[in-house]
Amino acid sequence: MAEKEYREKEEKEEKRTEKEEKGREEKWRSDPINAVTWAAVLVWLGLILLARTTGFMDGYDWWDPWPIFLLGWGVIMLVQAVVRGLTPGQRWWAPGNMIFGFILIGVGLGLLYGWGFIAPVVLFAIAATILFSAFVKKK
């Protein structure tokens, strides 16, 4: 009897695991915007690391790879937010992605140029995003 219960329990666990794996795969396939965004971020990081390794940007005073990476990642997130905002059924993600993009851009610019002017501008951009998203229909 215990062996039968053990087999039934294992079968239920296998079915649950299969269902979770299908759910992840369907989620990934149903959100190609996210896949393209992460691919773009990885390509951007690869380009930054390649430029650093080869010394391609060494002659420029403003060249610091990590703030430049954060700036590019922020721009990619803003582009994703705009695409999501224009895609029906995806608009609920757009304000969060836009805020994250502004934060990344703010941190990148703050590391490059200092926080005095950058922090208030980023805070205003985040506040404007929140206000705008309050008045736009989500679907």
C-alpha positions as CSV (number, residue, x, y, z in Angstrom):
1,M,0.0,0.0,0.0
2,A,2.8,2.4,0.9
3,E,4.5,1.7,-2.4
4,K,1.3,2.6,-4.4
5,E,0.9,5.9,-2.5
6,Y,4.6,6.7,-3.1
7,R,4.2,6.1,-6.9
8,E,1.0,8.2,-7.0
9,K,2.9,11.0,-5.1
10,E,5.8,10.8,-7.6
11,E,3.4,10.9,-10.6
12,K,1.7,14.0,-9.2
13,E,5.0,15.7,-8.6
14,E,6.1,14.9,-12.2
15,K,2.9,16.3,-13.6
16,R,3.3,19.5,-11.5
17,T,6.9,19.9,-12.7
18,E,5.9,19.4,-16.3
19,K,3.1,22.0,-15.9
20,E,5.5,24.5,-14.4
21,E,8.0,24.0,-17.2
22,K,5.3,24.5,-19.8
23,G,4.2,27.6,-18.1
24,R,7.7,29.1,-18.2
25,E,8.1,28.2,-21.8
26,E,4.7,29.7,-22.8
27,K,5.5,32.8,-20.8
28,W,8.8,33.3,-22.6
29,R,7.2,32.7,-26.0
30,S,4.3,35.0,-25.3
31,D,6.6,37.9,-24.3
32,P,9.1,38.3,-27.2
33,I,9.7,41.9,-26.2
34,N,11.4,40.7,-23.0
35,A,13.6,38.3,-24.9
36,V,14.7,40.9,-27.4
37,T,15.4,43.4,-24.5
38,W,17.6,40.9,-22.7
39,A,19.4,40.0,-25.9
40,A,20.0,43.7,-26.6
41,V,21.3,44.3,-23.0
42,L,23.8,41.3,-23.4
43,V,24.9,42.6,-26.8
44,W,25.4,46.1,-25.4
45,L,27.5,44.6,-22.5
46,G,29.5,42.6,-25.0
47,L,30.3,45.7,-27.0
48,I,31.3,47.6,-23.9
49,L,33.6,44.8,-22.8
50,L,35.1,44.4,-26.3
51,A,35.8,48.1,-26.5
52,R,37.4,48.0,-23.1
53,T,39.5,44.9,-23.9
54,T,40.7,46.2,-27.2
55,G,41.4,49.7,-25.9
56,F,39.2,51.2,-28.6
57,M,37.9,54.0,-26.4
58,D,41.1,54.7,-24.3
59,G,41.8,58.0,-25.9
60,Y,38.5,59.6,-24.6
61,D,38.5,61.2,-21.2
62,W,34.8,60.5,-20.6
63,W,35.2,56.7,-21.3
64,D,34.3,54.7,-18.2
65,P,32.7,51.3,-19.2
66,W,30.2,50.7,-16.3
67,P,28.5,54.1,-16.4
68,I,28.3,53.8,-20.2
69,F,26.8,50.3,-19.9
70,L,24.2,51.6,-17.4
71,L,23.3,54.5,-19.8
72,G,22.8,52.1,-22.7
73,W,20.8,49.6,-20.6
74,G,18.6,52.5,-19.5
75,V,18.0,53.5,-23.1
76,I,17.2,49.9,-24.0
77,M,14.6,49.8,-21.1
78,L,13.1,53.1,-22.3
79,V,12.8,51.7,-25.9
80,Q,11.2,48.6,-24.4
81,A,8.7,50.7,-22.4
82,V,7.7,52.6,-25.6
83,V,7.3,49.4,-27.5
84,R,5.2,47.9,-24.7
85,G,3.1,51.1,-24.5
86,L,2.3,50.8,-28.2
87,T,1.5,47.0,-27.9
88,P,-2.0,46.1,-26.8
89,G,-2.0,43.8,-23.8
90,Q,1.5,44.8,-22.8
91,R,0.9,48.4,-21.5
92,W,0.8,47.5,-17.9
93,W,4.5,46.8,-18.0
94,A,5.5,50.0,-19.6
95,P,5.6,52.5,-16.6
96,G,7.7,50.1,-14.5
97,N,10.2,49.6,-17.3
98,M,10.3,53.3,-18.0
99,I,11.0,54.1,-14.4
100,F,13.7,51.4,-14.3
101,G,15.2,52.9,-17.5
102,F,15.3,56.4,-16.0
103,I,16.9,55.1,-12.8
104,L,19.6,53.3,-14.9
105,I,20.2,56.4,-17.0
106,G,20.4,58.6,-13.8
107,V,22.9,56.3,-12.2
108,G,25.0,56.2,-15.3
109,L,25.0,60.0,-15.7
110,G,25.5,60.5,-12.0
111,L,28.6,58.3,-12.1
112,L,30.0,60.2,-15.1
113,Y,29.1,63.8,-14.3
114,G,28.1,63.9,-10.6
115,W,24.7,63.9,-8.9
116,G,24.0,67.6,-8.4
117,F,21.9,68.1,-11.6
118,I,21.2,64.6,-12.6
119,A,19.3,63.4,-9.5
120,P,16.5,66.0,-9.6
121,V,16.0,65.5,-13.3
122,V,15.7,61.8,-12.9
123,L,13.2,62.3,-10.0
124,F,11.1,64.6,-12.2
125,A,11.2,62.1,-15.0
126,I,10.0,59.3,-12.7
127,A,7.3,61.5,-11.3
128,A,6.1,62.4,-14.8
129,T,6.0,58.7,-15.7
130,I,3.9,57.9,-12.7
131,L,1.5,60.8,-13.4
132,F,1.2,59.9,-17.1
133,S,0.6,56.2,-16.3
134,A,-2.2,57.2,-13.9
135,F,-4.2,58.8,-16.8
136,V,-3.5,56.3,-19.6
137,K,-5.7,53.2,-20.0
138,K,-3.9,50.0,-19.3
139,K,-5.6,48.0,-22.1
